[in-house]
Amino acid sequence: MSDCVTIALDAMGGDRAPGMVVKGAEIALQRHPDTRFLLFGAEQKVRPLLAKVPRLAGAVTVQHTDEVVADDAKPSVALRTSRQTSMRLAIEAVADGRANGVVSAGNTGALMGIAKFVLKMLPGIDRPAIASLFPTRRGESVMLDLGANVECDEENLIQFALMGDVFARTVLGLMEPTVGLLNVGSEDMKGNDAVRGASARLRSTVSPIHFYGFVEGDDIAAGTVDVVVTDGFTGNVAVKTAEGTAKLFGEFLEATFRHSLSARIGYLFARGALRKLRMRSDPRRYNGAIFLGLGGIAVKSHGSTDAFGFANAIGVAVDMKVNGVLDKIRVELARVSQAPFAPEPAL
């Protein structure tokens, strides 16, 4: 990178914080040597960890705070009482220009609420959506929302489709990404009112989006579409199920190779291929979900991830800044928003 990128880190967010955050920053610095970090958290806990990694210590500025957003705090409560928490201070560093992005493994609802309040929304977007890349048979797809909005109406789903389309264009480099609505079936009459209403408008002849139609759960991994749109409740369940299934499959595979002497011998011949399989399906490689729709870069890390996963979340924030994704999204949103969504004309 030619220019220095500064990332604000919520050092106290996550199940294994602050150790996981510091170690993750160390790994990220190896990958992105020009990155600098603002760490917000309890100095008495962070400083001893930094002392063990002198190279990282030279790239870090620590801002002390003892206050933390609790994992079980309601978003409304967190927003009212968060002024001096590590999460709030890290987000404000982006708002006032001291950092180019923020990464937190803390409370998802609180992060969404505070980030929306501090960073504001992009014009034409009502709610931020959590978006992330998802491995498929065809490569990668974009999926949103993954948990920011439990309940969504028709207009929310339309906006998610719009942001997902723009994200796929700017990040995946697709000229005309296909967009699908996650549903319980492919037939037009399936699904709730919000899903059916959004589908009718996305099928409009004047829609700026290449709408594929309804997709089902098995279409996600198949890569049937480039962008999968759903509400946050369904999206979160889907992605957690996929992560759990991948982990279960790995455990079954490991147990199988321990079953007998011949299986162990077979493992010696297959371990190279199995290592590639493990890397391809490792959820930590895809850790780091983006809050799309905000006026600043905010990345949510899985709360239970380790340092490797957190480093990947930092990498997402760095890549977003280096590639100017936020600016491209602003431009694309302004362009495609000029094309109205309207019902199909009556025959």
N, C-alpha and C positions, 0 to 999 in steps of 0.2 A: 504493500500500500504506500502510495506517495504521501498521503496526508495522515496525520495522527487522528485516530478515532478514540473518543472517550466514552466509556460505558459506565453508567451508574449501576451499582449492585446492591440489592437488598441483602446484606450479609446475614440477617437473622431469619430470613424466610426459608422454609423447607425443613424436612424431618431431621436432616443431618447437619444443619447450619450451626455455627459458621464454618466448621471444618470443610464441609463439602464445597462451600462457596469459594473459599480461599484456594483450595486444591484445584477446583474447576478453573479459576482465574489463572492459575499457574499453567495449566494445560493449554488454555486459550491463548496465553501470551506466547507460548512456543509456536503456535500455529499462526498467530497474528502479532509479530514482534513490535509493531508500531502502535499497538493498542495501549491506552492508559485507562485506569480504573478509579472510580470514586466509590469507596466502600462505606456504607452507612450501617453502623451497628455498635455494639458494646465494645469499646476500645480495649478493655481489660481482657476480653476474650479473643479479639482479632489480632492484637499486637503480638502475642506469643506465637501465634500461627505464622504470621508474616516473618518473624525472626528466623524461622526454619527455612524460608525460601527467599534469600536476599535478592535474587534477580527480580522476583515479583515485587518485593518491597519497594524497589526503586521506581516501579511503574504505578504505584498505588498511593492515593491520598485517602486517609481515614477521617471520617466525620463521626464523632461520637454521639450516640444516643442509646439510652437504656430502654426506650419504649419500643414495643413490638406489637404488630397486629396479630391478635390471637387467631389460631387456625379455625376456631369455631365462631369467630365474631361475625355478626350479621353485617352485610355491606353498609346499611344505613348507620349502624352504630360505629363501625370503623371509620366512616367518612366524617362523622361528627367529632370523634375523639382521636384522630390520627395525626394531628398537626406535627408532632415531634417523633413519630414512629419511623423506623428505618425504611419502611416501604414508601411512606408519604414523602420523606426527604429525598429519596432516590428519584421519585417521579418529578418532584419539583426541580431537581437538577437538570432534567430534560427541558422542562418548561422555561426555565430562565437562561438556557443556552450553555450551561456548564458541561452538559453531557449530550451526546448524540443519540442515546437510547438508554433504556432501563431494562434490567432483567431481574425477575424475582421468582422464587419458588414458593412464595407464601400463599395466603388465602386468595383463591381465584376471584370470588365475588367482591372482596375488598379491593383487590387490584383493579378490577374492572371499574368499580364505582369511583375510586379515587383517581384513576387515570382519566376517566371520562370527565370528571370535575376539573382536574388540573390541566390536562392537555387539550380539552375541548374536542368537538367532533368535526370531521371534514364536512364541508357544505353538502347538503342533500342526504346525509346519513344520520339516522336517529339513534342507533345503538351500535356499539362496537361488536364485532364477532371474532371469536377465537378461530384462527385458521392455521392449518399445518399441512405439510406435505405427507403423503401416505404412500407406502410402497405398493406397487401393483405389478401384474404380469407384464404390462406394457411399459413400465418405468416408474413414474410418479404422478400422482394426482393431487389436487388441492381439496381439502374437506373443511367445511365450516357450516355451522357454528359447533364448536366442540365443548361448550359448557358455559358460555358467558350469559346466555339468555335461555332460561328454562322454558318460558312460554313466548311464542312468536306469533304474530299475525301475518296476514297476507303481505302487507307492505314491508315488514321486516325481511321476509324471505326474498322478496324482489330485490331489496337492497343488498342482501347477502350474495345473491346471484350476480349482481352487478360488481360488487367488490371482488368476488371470486374470479369472475371473468377478467377483470383488470389485473389481479394478482397473477393469474396464469399467463397473461400476456407479458407482464414485466419480469416475472421471476423465472417461469419455465420457458419463456421465449416463444410461446405458441401464437401463431398469427390469428387463428380462429378457434379458440378452445370450445369444446362442447360442455354444456352445463346440464346437469340432471338434478331433479328433486327426489330425495330419498323418501320412499313410500312403502306401504305394505303390499303393493302390487303395481303392475304396469298399466292396468286398465284406468280409463279416465274417471270412472265413478269411485275409485278407491281413495281412501284417505280422508282427513278432516277438512273442514271448510277452508282453513288457511292454505293448506297444500293444494287443494283443487282450485281455489281462487288464484293463487300465484301461478299455477300451471296455465290457466286460461290466459292470463296476461302475458306470460313469457312466450306463449305460442303465437302471440300477435304478429301480424305481418310487418309491423313497424318496430318490433323489438330489436334493439341493437345486439342482442345476445343470441348465439347459436344454441338454441334450447333443444336438447335431445328428448326430453320427456321424463317420465318417472323411472327411477332405478330402484332396485331392491338391495338388500344387505349383501348378497353375493356379488353384486356388480361392483362393489367398492374395491375389493381385492383384484377383481378381473380387469379393472381399468376401463370399464365400459365408457365412462366419460372422463373428461379432464378435471371437472369441478363438480363435487358432490355437495349439495346444499340441503341443510336440514336445521331444525331447531336445536338449541343447546342441550336439551334433555336427551333427545335421541342420539345426537352426535357424540355426547360424552359417553353414553352407554355403549355405543358402537365401537368407539376407539378403545375403551377400557376392555371390552370383550375381545377385541382383536389382540391387544397386548397380552391379556391373560391366556388366550389360546396359543399364541406364539411361545410363551413361557412354558405352558403345559406340554406342547409338542417337543420343546427342547429337553424337558425333564424325561419324557417318555423315551426319546432317542438316546439319552445318556444311560437310562436304566437298561435299555435293550442291549447296548454295547457292553454292559457289565454283566450280562446274564450268563455268559459262558466263556470258556477259554477260546473257542473258535470265534466268538463275537469280538473278543478283545483283539485277537489277531486281525480280524477283518477291519477293526477300527484303525489299526496301524496303516493299512493301505488306503483307508478312506478319510483319514483325518484332515488332509489338505482340502478336500471338497467340503467336508463338514465345517471346517473353519470358515470357508466362504459363505456357507449357508448360515452360520451363526452370525456373521457380520451383516449379512443381507437382512436378516430378520430381527436384529437387535433393536428394541424400541428406543434405546438410548441414542441411536444414530439419528432418530427423527425427533428428539426432544427439543423443545423450543417452539411454542405456538405463538403466533403474532396476533395482537389485537388490531384487526383491520378496522379502519374507519376513524381512528384517532388522529389528532393533529401532531402526533409525535410517535417515535418508535418505542413500543412497549412489548416485551417478550415474556411469556409465561412459561416457566420451567415446571416440569412435573415435581410435585412436592416430595416424592420418595426417591428421586433420582440420586445417583452418585456423582462424583466429581467429573467423570467422563461425560455423563449426560448433561451436566450443567455447563461444561465447556462447549458442548454443541449448541446449547441455548445461547450462550454468549456469541458464538460464531454466527448464529442467525441474525442477531442484532448488528454485528459488525458488517455482515454482508448486505443487510438492508441499507445501511448508511453508505457503504462504499459504492454500491450499485445505484444509489439514488432512487431506491424503490418508492419511497414516500412521495418524492416529487413527481415521479412517473404516474403514480396512482392519482395524484391530484389532477394532472393533465388529462389522464384517461377518463377519470370521473367526469370532468368538465365536458369532455368530448361526447361520451356515450350518453350522458344525462340529457343532452340536447334532443336525443331521439325519444319521443314519448312512448310509454307503455300504454296500450289501449286494447280493449277487447277486439276480437276478430269481427269484421263487418258481417252483418247478417246476410245470408244468401237470399 
